[in-house]
Amino acid sequence: MSGWWHRVRHAIRPHSHDAADQVDSALETSKEGMRAVWISLAILALTAALQALVVVWSGSVALLGDTLHNVADALTAVPLAIAFLIGRRPATRRYTYGFGRAEDLAGIVIVGFIAASAAVAGYEAVRRLLNPADVDHLGAVAVAGIVGFAGNELVAQYRIRVGRRIGSAALVADGLHARTDGFTSLGVLVSAGGLALGWRWADPVVGLAITAAILVVLAGAARQVYRRLMDAVDPELVDKVEDTLRETDGVLDVGAVKVRWIGHRLRAECEIVVDADLTLLAAHAVAVHAEHRLLHDVPKLGSALVHADPQPRAGHDHHEALAHHHERSSHGAGRPARVERRRHHHHPHG
């Protein structure tokens, strides 16, 4: 069924390999990311404004801290917006892969914001543990805490959903950051309940629990951004690329496969083995067909470079001239050196 629908969709809206069309696709995902940034910023601003009204009425220092925290965290939209704008720029002769990596740099800034949130939350928790403070109008404070949690959780779910759809690690990290802010607001609710029961240590104890939750989220966000910066991908994605190549007509074997994220788009560099008796034009056609299938079958793949190698003959190594360049290093994660040596050959596309 899925194969039938794929063919119908291709007939209605055929895939294009034109560079301008691929740029348009990247721009569309960037626009979606920008839309998510600004919508979430508006929600957080409204949440903070409602909390600020309660702060003025109740004089709650705890809620004031949470409100200021939400205002500051809403500003994480700034590095994200800058990153999406920079990522729209076309590639240049200096930045030949484009500017998609700006999103990963924004992810570092966001992880810094999360770390700062953990530090501030921990500091305030310890300070209030040593010097407990009374809070008035606990009912209003509790409602404001619920509002803060609802606003942040709504933003978190929206950012994470859009970030995963367009492949933006930075937007996902910012969504996780909003979730930590929701924990903080929920902590205000819990502490208000504890104070209503006469437990003066409710605020600092809950604050320490919130700090621990923020640290857990920080570890997850930092790990995700680190892996993106180190060009890590899901191994199942590599399996998908290899399976697609092997199922392509004319492909006898698959060599090295490299996949990396550039912003919220994937780029693949692959080697296939074809019949040694094929003409250059025929080998090129197999490579183009393989590239075409990859662009259709691999989610979020923005570009692919497919190189066709002739099938090796007994007693003859087509890459013998390059052997001495690779004797001292092997980059192939378990692959034979013969396969990895092919990675430096020119693409048959020119």
PATORNU-589493 format. One record per residue (C-alpha): residue number from 1; x, y, z. Coordinates in Angstrom, 3 decimals. Example, Ala and Ser with C-alpha at 12.3 -4.5 7.8 and 13.67 -1.06 7.14 Angstrom:
residues 2
<r i="1" c1="12.300" c2="-4.500" c3="7.800"/>
<r i="2" c1="13.670" c2="-1.060" c3="7.140"/>
This chain:
residues 350
<r i="1" c1="0.000" c2="0.000" c3="0.000"/>
<r i="2" c1="2.780" c2="2.421" c3="0.941"/>
<r i="3" c1="4.627" c2="1.692" c3="-2.315"/>
<r i="4" c1="1.456" c2="2.386" c3="-4.338"/>
<r i="5" c1="0.877" c2="5.701" c3="-2.548"/>
<r i="6" c1="4.540" c2="6.644" c3="-3.031"/>
<r i="7" c1="4.211" c2="6.190" c3="-6.801"/>
<r i="8" c1="0.972" c2="8.193" c3="-6.958"/>
<r i="9" c1="2.474" c2="11.024" c3="-4.911"/>
<r i="10" c1="5.539" c2="11.064" c3="-7.143"/>
<r i="11" c1="3.388" c2="11.253" c3="-10.246"/>
<r i="12" c1="1.429" c2="14.191" c3="-8.844"/>
<r i="13" c1="4.416" c2="15.987" c3="-7.364"/>
<r i="14" c1="7.628" c2="14.553" c3="-8.840"/>
<r i="15" c1="10.835" c2="14.987" c3="-6.876"/>
<r i="16" c1="13.315" c2="17.477" c3="-8.249"/>
<r i="17" c1="17.084" c2="17.386" c3="-7.964"/>
<r i="18" c1="17.390" c2="21.042" c3="-8.863"/>
<r i="19" c1="19.435" c2="22.985" c3="-6.295"/>
<r i="20" c1="16.853" c2="25.790" c3="-6.181"/>
<r i="21" c1="14.097" c2="23.325" c3="-5.253"/>
<r i="22" c1="16.219" c2="21.855" c3="-2.459"/>
<r i="23" c1="16.893" c2="25.373" c3="-1.157"/>
<r i="24" c1="13.146" c2="26.065" c3="-1.220"/>
<r i="25" c1="12.585" c2="22.924" c3="0.883"/>
<r i="26" c1="15.191" c2="24.040" c3="3.398"/>
<r i="27" c1="13.612" c2="27.495" c3="3.525"/>
<r i="28" c1="10.192" c2="25.967" c3="4.157"/>
<r i="29" c1="11.450" c2="23.987" c3="7.154"/>
<r i="30" c1="13.258" c2="27.091" c3="8.428"/>
<r i="31" c1="10.002" c2="29.053" c3="8.155"/>
<r i="32" c1="8.242" c2="26.340" c3="10.133"/>
<r i="33" c1="10.941" c2="26.555" c3="12.773"/>
<r i="34" c1="10.667" c2="30.352" c3="12.905"/>
<r i="35" c1="6.895" c2="30.076" c3="13.260"/>
<r i="36" c1="7.321" c2="27.681" c3="16.181"/>
<r i="37" c1="9.804" c2="30.054" c3="17.824"/>
<r i="38" c1="7.560" c2="33.113" c3="17.632"/>
<r i="39" c1="4.334" c2="31.332" c3="18.586"/>
<r i="40" c1="5.987" c2="29.794" c3="21.625"/>
<r i="41" c1="7.496" c2="33.163" c3="22.524"/>
<r i="42" c1="4.018" c2="34.740" c3="22.462"/>
<r i="43" c1="2.614" c2="31.971" c3="24.707"/>
<r i="44" c1="5.439" c2="32.369" c3="27.219"/>
<r i="45" c1="5.072" c2="36.149" c3="27.212"/>
<r i="46" c1="1.352" c2="35.839" c3="27.958"/>
<r i="47" c1="2.075" c2="33.303" c3="30.712"/>
<r i="48" c1="4.646" c2="35.594" c3="32.319"/>
<r i="49" c1="2.278" c2="38.572" c3="32.100"/>
<r i="50" c1="-0.490" c2="36.681" c3="33.912"/>
<r i="51" c1="1.943" c2="35.579" c3="36.589"/>
<r i="52" c1="3.225" c2="39.135" c3="36.955"/>
<r i="53" c1="-0.290" c2="40.354" c3="37.760"/>
<r i="54" c1="-0.497" c2="37.834" c3="40.597"/>
<r i="55" c1="2.964" c2="38.861" c3="41.813"/>
<r i="56" c1="1.825" c2="42.481" c3="42.098"/>
<r i="57" c1="-1.314" c2="41.422" c3="44.005"/>
<r i="58" c1="0.231" c2="38.801" c3="46.294"/>
<r i="59" c1="3.774" c2="40.042" c3="46.746"/>
<r i="60" c1="5.055" c2="36.492" c3="46.461"/>
<r i="61" c1="8.820" c2="36.435" c3="46.110"/>
<r i="62" c1="8.742" c2="32.809" c3="44.996"/>
<r i="63" c1="6.313" c2="33.568" c3="42.207"/>
<r i="64" c1="8.305" c2="36.655" c3="41.283"/>
<r i="65" c1="11.365" c2="34.469" c3="40.816"/>
<r i="66" c1="9.410" c2="32.010" c3="38.683"/>
<r i="67" c1="7.969" c2="34.856" c3="36.598"/>
<r i="68" c1="11.359" c2="36.410" c3="35.968"/>
<r i="69" c1="12.691" c2="32.942" c3="35.180"/>
<r i="70" c1="9.987" c2="32.424" c3="32.546"/>
<r i="71" c1="10.687" c2="35.846" c3="31.018"/>
<r i="72" c1="14.395" c2="35.089" c3="30.763"/>
<r i="73" c1="13.767" c2="31.640" c3="29.300"/>
<r i="74" c1="11.410" c2="33.049" c3="26.692"/>
<r i="75" c1="14.419" c2="34.939" c3="25.390"/>
<r i="76" c1="15.932" c2="31.635" c3="24.220"/>
<r i="77" c1="13.824" c2="32.359" c3="21.135"/>
<r i="78" c1="16.448" c2="34.933" c3="20.185"/>
<r i="79" c1="19.380" c2="32.553" c3="19.437"/>
<r i="80" c1="16.970" c2="30.157" c3="17.724"/>
<r i="81" c1="15.521" c2="32.885" c3="15.519"/>
<r i="82" c1="19.007" c2="34.093" c3="14.617"/>
<r i="83" c1="20.059" c2="30.527" c3="13.804"/>
<r i="84" c1="17.064" c2="29.924" c3="11.521"/>
<r i="85" c1="17.704" c2="33.217" c3="9.734"/>
<r i="86" c1="21.392" c2="32.443" c3="9.244"/>
<r i="87" c1="20.543" c2="28.922" c3="8.119"/>
<r i="88" c1="18.531" c2="30.317" c3="5.215"/>
<r i="89" c1="21.632" c2="31.786" c3="3.610"/>
<r i="90" c1="22.839" c2="29.895" c3="0.530"/>
<r i="91" c1="26.173" c2="28.087" c3="0.537"/>
<r i="92" c1="29.280" c2="30.050" c3="-0.440"/>
<r i="93" c1="32.764" c2="29.124" c3="-1.593"/>
<r i="94" c1="33.942" c2="29.451" c3="2.014"/>
<r i="95" c1="30.924" c2="27.788" c3="3.681"/>
<r i="96" c1="30.387" c2="25.119" c3="1.053"/>
<r i="97" c1="27.924" c2="23.129" c3="3.170"/>
<r i="98" c1="25.815" c2="26.207" c3="3.900"/>
<r i="99" c1="24.984" c2="27.700" c3="7.295"/>
<r i="100" c1="22.743" c2="25.026" c3="8.802"/>
<r i="101" c1="25.250" c2="24.457" c3="11.617"/>
<r i="102" c1="24.079" c2="27.741" c3="13.142"/>
<r i="103" c1="21.246" c2="25.737" c3="14.692"/>
<r i="104" c1="23.751" c2="23.525" c3="16.489"/>
<r i="105" c1="25.520" c2="26.607" c3="17.857"/>
<r i="106" c1="22.132" c2="27.882" c3="19.070"/>
<r i="107" c1="21.692" c2="24.515" c3="20.766"/>
<r i="108" c1="24.859" c2="25.175" c3="22.768"/>
<r i="109" c1="23.454" c2="28.532" c3="23.901"/>
<r i="110" c1="20.183" c2="26.884" c3="24.928"/>
<r i="111" c1="22.016" c2="24.191" c3="26.888"/>
<r i="112" c1="23.808" c2="27.062" c3="28.626"/>
<r i="113" c1="20.434" c2="28.582" c3="29.528"/>
<r i="114" c1="19.287" c2="25.256" c3="30.983"/>
<r i="115" c1="22.496" c2="24.981" c3="33.025"/>
<r i="116" c1="22.015" c2="28.532" c3="34.289"/>
<r i="117" c1="18.427" c2="27.677" c3="35.246"/>
<r i="118" c1="19.651" c2="24.704" c3="37.261"/>
<r i="119" c1="22.265" c2="26.856" c3="38.994"/>
<r i="120" c1="19.777" c2="29.606" c3="39.885"/>
<r i="121" c1="17.123" c2="27.125" c3="41.042"/>
<r i="122" c1="19.648" c2="25.292" c3="43.205"/>
<r i="123" c1="20.994" c2="28.508" c3="44.705"/>
<r i="124" c1="17.522" c2="29.824" c3="45.542"/>
<r i="125" c1="16.514" c2="26.463" c3="47.043"/>
<r i="126" c1="19.522" c2="26.394" c3="49.351"/>
<r i="127" c1="19.069" c2="30.042" c3="50.298"/>
<r i="128" c1="15.412" c2="29.535" c3="51.204"/>
<r i="129" c1="16.300" c2="26.348" c3="53.071"/>
<r i="130" c1="18.598" c2="28.410" c3="55.288"/>
<r i="131" c1="16.199" c2="31.361" c3="55.495"/>
<r i="132" c1="12.550" c2="30.259" c3="55.041"/>
<r i="133" c1="10.209" c2="33.055" c3="53.865"/>
<r i="134" c1="6.459" c2="33.494" c3="54.371"/>
<r i="135" c1="4.185" c2="33.740" c3="51.322"/>
<r i="136" c1="0.772" c2="35.489" c3="51.269"/>
<r i="137" c1="-2.320" c2="34.782" c3="49.106"/>
<r i="138" c1="-1.364" c2="31.150" c3="48.601"/>
<r i="139" c1="-4.470" c2="30.455" c3="46.511"/>
<r i="140" c1="-3.540" c2="33.035" c3="43.898"/>
<r i="141" c1="0.056" c2="31.848" c3="43.928"/>
<r i="142" c1="-1.093" c2="28.267" c3="43.361"/>
<r i="143" c1="-3.246" c2="29.305" c3="40.393"/>
<r i="144" c1="-0.340" c2="31.262" c3="38.938"/>
<r i="145" c1="1.829" c2="28.166" c3="39.310"/>
<r i="146" c1="-0.727" c2="26.123" c3="37.364"/>
<r i="147" c1="-0.818" c2="28.807" c3="34.650"/>
<r i="148" c1="2.985" c2="28.780" c3="34.453"/>
<r i="149" c1="3.096" c2="25.004" c3="34.172"/>
<r i="150" c1="0.361" c2="24.884" c3="31.520"/>
<r i="151" c1="1.974" c2="27.599" c3="29.402"/>
<r i="152" c1="5.434" c2="26.044" c3="29.528"/>
<r i="153" c1="4.224" c2="22.506" c3="28.890"/>
<r i="154" c1="2.199" c2="23.699" c3="25.894"/>
<r i="155" c1="5.281" c2="25.420" c3="24.488"/>
<r i="156" c1="7.447" c2="22.387" c3="25.268"/>
<r i="157" c1="5.201" c2="19.960" c3="23.403"/>
<r i="158" c1="4.887" c2="22.314" c3="20.427"/>
<r i="159" c1="8.621" c2="22.999" c3="20.119"/>
<r i="160" c1="9.610" c2="19.374" c3="20.554"/>
<r i="161" c1="7.016" c2="18.196" c3="18.015"/>
<r i="162" c1="8.056" c2="20.747" c3="15.378"/>
<r i="163" c1="11.752" c2="20.283" c3="16.137"/>
<r i="164" c1="11.553" c2="16.532" c3="15.617"/>
<r i="165" c1="9.484" c2="16.961" c3="12.459"/>
<r i="166" c1="11.979" c2="19.315" c3="10.814"/>
<r i="167" c1="15.044" c2="17.698" c3="12.408"/>
<r i="168" c1="16.152" c2="20.687" c3="14.511"/>
<r i="169" c1="18.083" c2="19.572" c3="17.602"/>
<r i="170" c1="18.194" c2="23.172" c3="18.838"/>
<r i="171" c1="14.407" c2="23.524" c3="18.755"/>
<r i="172" c1="13.991" c2="20.193" c3="20.559"/>
<r i="173" c1="16.501" c2="21.312" c3="23.200"/>
<r i="174" c1="14.584" c2="24.555" c3="23.653"/>
<r i="175" c1="11.389" c2="22.551" c3="24.053"/>
<r i="176" c1="13.040" c2="20.513" c3="26.791"/>
<r i="177" c1="14.107" c2="23.790" c3="28.361"/>
<r i="178" c1="10.495" c2="24.996" c3="28.414"/>
<r i="179" c1="9.555" c2="21.725" c3="30.102"/>
<r i="180" c1="12.029" c2="22.429" c3="32.916"/>
<r i="181" c1="10.363" c2="25.823" c3="33.349"/>
<r i="182" c1="7.044" c2="24.027" c3="33.699"/>
<r i="183" c1="8.550" c2="21.923" c3="36.473"/>
<r i="184" c1="9.594" c2="25.128" c3="38.204"/>
<r i="185" c1="6.076" c2="26.553" c3="37.985"/>
<r i="186" c1="4.600" c2="23.269" c3="39.212"/>
<r i="187" c1="7.007" c2="23.449" c3="42.098"/>
<r i="188" c1="5.456" c2="26.791" c3="43.051"/>
<r i="189" c1="2.081" c2="25.027" c3="43.251"/>
<r i="190" c1="3.451" c2="22.208" c3="45.402"/>
<r i="191" c1="5.299" c2="24.587" c3="47.686"/>
<r i="192" c1="2.149" c2="26.692" c3="48.111"/>
<r i="193" c1="0.311" c2="23.564" c3="49.220"/>
<r i="194" c1="3.062" c2="22.724" c3="51.680"/>
<r i="195" c1="3.049" c2="26.249" c3="53.092"/>
<r i="196" c1="-0.742" c2="26.066" c3="53.493"/>
<r i="197" c1="-0.213" c2="23.005" c3="55.664"/>
<r i="198" c1="2.274" c2="24.922" c3="57.804"/>
<r i="199" c1="5.458" c2="23.387" c3="56.393"/>
<r i="200" c1="7.799" c2="26.384" c3="56.063"/>
<r i="201" c1="10.467" c2="24.278" c3="54.380"/>
<r i="202" c1="8.145" c2="23.363" c3="51.501"/>
<r i="203" c1="9.600" c2="25.992" c3="49.165"/>
<r i="204" c1="13.286" c2="25.005" c3="49.462"/>
<r i="205" c1="12.666" c2="21.244" c3="49.471"/>
<r i="206" c1="10.551" c2="21.454" c3="46.323"/>
<r i="207" c1="13.168" c2="23.784" c3="44.850"/>
<r i="208" c1="15.854" c2="21.140" c3="45.322"/>
<r i="209" c1="13.626" c2="18.551" c3="43.638"/>
<r i="210" c1="13.100" c2="20.946" c3="40.723"/>
<r i="211" c1="16.851" c2="21.446" c3="40.459"/>
<r i="212" c1="17.358" c2="17.690" c3="40.190"/>
<r i="213" c1="14.706" c2="17.489" c3="37.445"/>
<r i="214" c1="16.368" c2="20.318" c3="35.540"/>
<r i="215" c1="19.726" c2="18.536" c3="35.729"/>
<r i="216" c1="18.181" c2="15.401" c3="34.217"/>
<r i="217" c1="16.749" c2="17.423" c3="31.327"/>
<r i="218" c1="20.078" c2="19.254" c3="30.991"/>
<r i="219" c1="21.916" c2="15.949" c3="30.571"/>
<r i="220" c1="19.504" c2="14.835" c3="27.828"/>
<r i="221" c1="19.649" c2="18.130" c3="25.935"/>
<r i="222" c1="23.456" c2="18.345" c3="26.215"/>
<r i="223" c1="23.823" c2="14.769" c3="24.969"/>
<r i="224" c1="21.594" c2="15.491" c3="21.963"/>
<r i="225" c1="23.441" c2="18.684" c3="21.001"/>
<r i="226" c1="26.841" c2="17.010" c3="21.551"/>
<r i="227" c1="25.934" c2="14.127" c3="19.278"/>
<r i="228" c1="24.746" c2="16.524" c3="16.611"/>
<r i="229" c1="28.015" c2="18.489" c3="16.786"/>
<r i="230" c1="29.975" c2="15.226" c3="16.543"/>
<r i="231" c1="28.023" c2="14.183" c3="13.413"/>
<r i="232" c1="26.346" c2="11.276" c3="15.203"/>
<r i="233" c1="23.245" c2="9.757" c3="13.614"/>
<r i="234" c1="20.915" c2="6.921" c3="14.507"/>
<r i="235" c1="22.527" c2="3.664" c3="13.261"/>
<r i="236" c1="19.107" c2="2.622" c3="11.966"/>
<r i="237" c1="19.302" c2="5.595" c3="9.614"/>
<r i="238" c1="22.540" c2="4.247" c3="8.141"/>
<r i="239" c1="20.865" c2="0.846" c3="7.781"/>
<r i="240" c1="18.019" c2="2.530" c3="5.902"/>
<r i="241" c1="20.450" c2="4.185" c3="3.490"/>
<r i="242" c1="22.309" c2="0.917" c3="2.872"/>
<r i="243" c1="19.115" c2="-1.057" c3="2.352"/>
<r i="244" c1="17.803" c2="1.525" c3="-0.109"/>
<r i="245" c1="21.039" c2="1.422" c3="-2.086"/>
<r i="246" c1="21.113" c2="-2.385" c3="-2.192"/>
<r i="247" c1="17.543" c2="-2.469" c3="-3.485"/>
<r i="248" c1="18.435" c2="-0.163" c3="-6.393"/>
<r i="249" c1="18.661" c2="-1.779" c3="-9.824"/>
<r i="250" c1="22.255" c2="-2.020" c3="-11.020"/>
<r i="251" c1="23.835" c2="-1.832" c3="-7.546"/>
<r i="252" c1="25.885" c2="-4.968" c3="-6.845"/>
<r i="253" c1="27.205" c2="-3.978" c3="-3.442"/>
<r i="254" c1="27.435" c2="-1.022" c3="-1.063"/>
<r i="255" c1="30.676" c2="0.469" c3="0.204"/>
<r i="256" c1="31.177" c2="3.192" c3="2.780"/>
<r i="257" c1="28.123" c2="5.183" c3="3.868"/>
<r i="258" c1="28.490" c2="8.524" c3="5.652"/>
<r i="259" c1="25.494" c2="10.443" c3="6.970"/>
<r i="260" c1="25.566" c2="13.725" c3="8.864"/>
<r i="261" c1="23.203" c2="16.445" c3="10.011"/>
<r i="262" c1="23.650" c2="19.976" c3="8.695"/>
<r i="263" c1="21.146" c2="22.005" c3="10.662"/>
<r i="264" c1="17.818" c2="20.207" c3="10.325"/>
<r i="265" c1="18.681" c2="18.467" c3="7.057"/>
<r i="266" c1="20.673" c2="15.292" c3="6.430"/>
<r i="267" c1="23.470" c2="14.835" c3="3.909"/>
<r i="268" c1="24.647" c2="11.405" c3="2.775"/>
<r i="269" c1="27.871" c2="10.385" c3="1.038"/>
<r i="270" c1="27.733" c2="6.843" c3="-0.274"/>
<r i="271" c1="29.643" c2="4.371" c3="-2.417"/>
<r i="272" c1="28.074" c2="1.705" c3="-4.558"/>
<r i="273" c1="29.600" c2="-1.089" c3="-6.629"/>
<r i="274" c1="28.423" c2="-1.550" c3="-10.221"/>
<r i="275" c1="29.293" c2="-3.872" c3="-13.085"/>
<r i="276" c1="32.813" c2="-3.132" c3="-14.279"/>
<r i="277" c1="31.715" c2="-3.457" c3="-17.919"/>
<r i="278" c1="29.228" c2="-0.585" c3="-17.713"/>
<r i="279" c1="29.991" c2="2.568" c3="-19.639"/>
<r i="280" c1="30.603" c2="5.775" c3="-17.697"/>
<r i="281" c1="27.167" c2="7.003" c3="-18.761"/>
<r i="282" c1="25.475" c2="3.791" c3="-17.578"/>
<r i="283" c1="27.332" c2="3.856" c3="-14.223"/>
<r i="284" c1="26.309" c2="7.477" c3="-13.830"/>
<r i="285" c1="22.680" c2="6.549" c3="-14.471"/>
<r i="286" c1="22.806" c2="3.891" c3="-11.718"/>
<r i="287" c1="24.277" c2="6.445" c3="-9.299"/>
<r i="288" c1="21.576" c2="9.010" c3="-10.161"/>
<r i="289" c1="18.860" c2="6.395" c3="-9.701"/>
<r i="290" c1="20.323" c2="5.454" c3="-6.303"/>
<r i="291" c1="20.469" c2="9.110" c3="-5.269"/>
<r i="292" c1="16.887" c2="9.614" c3="-6.410"/>
<r i="293" c1="15.679" c2="6.708" c3="-4.286"/>
<r i="294" c1="17.568" c2="7.961" c3="-1.240"/>
<r i="295" c1="15.999" c2="11.411" c3="-1.488"/>
<r i="296" c1="12.567" c2="9.813" c3="-1.563"/>
<r i="297" c1="13.009" c2="7.060" c3="1.014"/>
<r i="298" c1="15.189" c2="8.630" c3="3.731"/>
<r i="299" c1="13.342" c2="11.181" c3="5.899"/>
<r i="300" c1="14.872" c2="14.678" c3="6.174"/>
<r i="301" c1="17.578" c2="13.864" c3="3.607"/>
<r i="302" c1="18.373" c2="17.113" c3="1.800"/>
<r i="303" c1="21.212" c2="15.935" c3="-0.458"/>
<r i="304" c1="23.149" c2="12.802" c3="-1.326"/>
<r i="305" c1="26.450" c2="12.153" c3="-3.052"/>
<r i="306" c1="26.621" c2="8.697" c3="-4.624"/>
<r i="307" c1="29.870" c2="7.414" c3="-6.107"/>
<r i="308" c1="29.930" c2="4.355" c3="-8.369"/>
<r i="309" c1="32.916" c2="1.984" c3="-8.175"/>
<r i="310" c1="33.532" c2="-0.792" c3="-10.730"/>
<r i="311" c1="33.203" c2="-4.327" c3="-9.425"/>
<r i="312" c1="36.716" c2="-5.512" c3="-8.482"/>
<r i="313" c1="38.289" c2="-8.156" c3="-10.685"/>
<r i="314" c1="40.461" c2="-10.995" c3="-9.439"/>
<r i="315" c1="44.051" c2="-9.887" c3="-9.012"/>
<r i="316" c1="43.292" c2="-6.226" c3="-9.731"/>
<r i="317" c1="42.690" c2="-3.424" c3="-7.238"/>
<r i="318" c1="41.054" c2="-0.346" c3="-8.791"/>
<r i="319" c1="42.294" c2="1.743" c3="-5.850"/>
<r i="320" c1="45.877" c2="0.571" c3="-5.679"/>
<r i="321" c1="47.193" c2="4.076" c3="-6.410"/>
<r i="322" c1="45.567" c2="5.347" c3="-3.194"/>
<r i="323" c1="46.623" c2="2.479" c3="-0.945"/>
<r i="324" c1="49.598" c2="4.292" c3="0.602"/>
<r i="325" c1="47.370" c2="7.205" c3="1.669"/>
<r i="326" c1="45.346" c2="4.949" c3="3.963"/>
<r i="327" c1="47.866" c2="2.547" c3="5.426"/>
<r i="328" c1="48.207" c2="4.539" c3="8.636"/>
<r i="329" c1="44.531" c2="5.269" c3="9.256"/>
<r i="330" c1="41.262" c2="3.400" c3="9.005"/>
<r i="331" c1="38.041" c2="5.328" c3="9.496"/>
<r i="332" c1="35.601" c2="2.610" c3="8.686"/>
<r i="333" c1="33.905" c2="1.465" c3="11.887"/>
<r i="334" c1="34.430" c2="-2.205" c3="11.141"/>
<r i="335" c1="34.506" c2="-1.937" c3="7.351"/>
<r i="336" c1="37.376" c2="-3.417" c3="5.317"/>
<r i="337" c1="40.081" c2="-0.913" c3="4.378"/>
<r i="338" c1="39.454" c2="-1.712" c3="0.715"/>
<r i="339" c1="35.934" c2="-0.313" c3="1.013"/>
<r i="340" c1="37.038" c2="2.753" c3="2.913"/>
<r i="341" c1="39.715" c2="3.629" c3="0.355"/>
<r i="342" c1="36.976" c2="4.297" c3="-2.185"/>
<r i="343" c1="35.777" c2="7.326" c3="-0.249"/>
<r i="344" c1="38.313" c2="9.660" c3="-1.896"/>
<r i="345" c1="37.369" c2="8.918" c3="-5.484"/>
<r i="346" c1="35.533" c2="11.470" c3="-7.571"/>
<r i="347" c1="31.773" c2="11.327" c3="-7.935"/>
<r i="348" c1="30.736" c2="10.233" c3="-11.446"/>
<r i="349" c1="28.458" c2="13.284" c3="-11.565"/>
<r i="350" c1="31.517" c2="15.370" c3="-12.171"/>
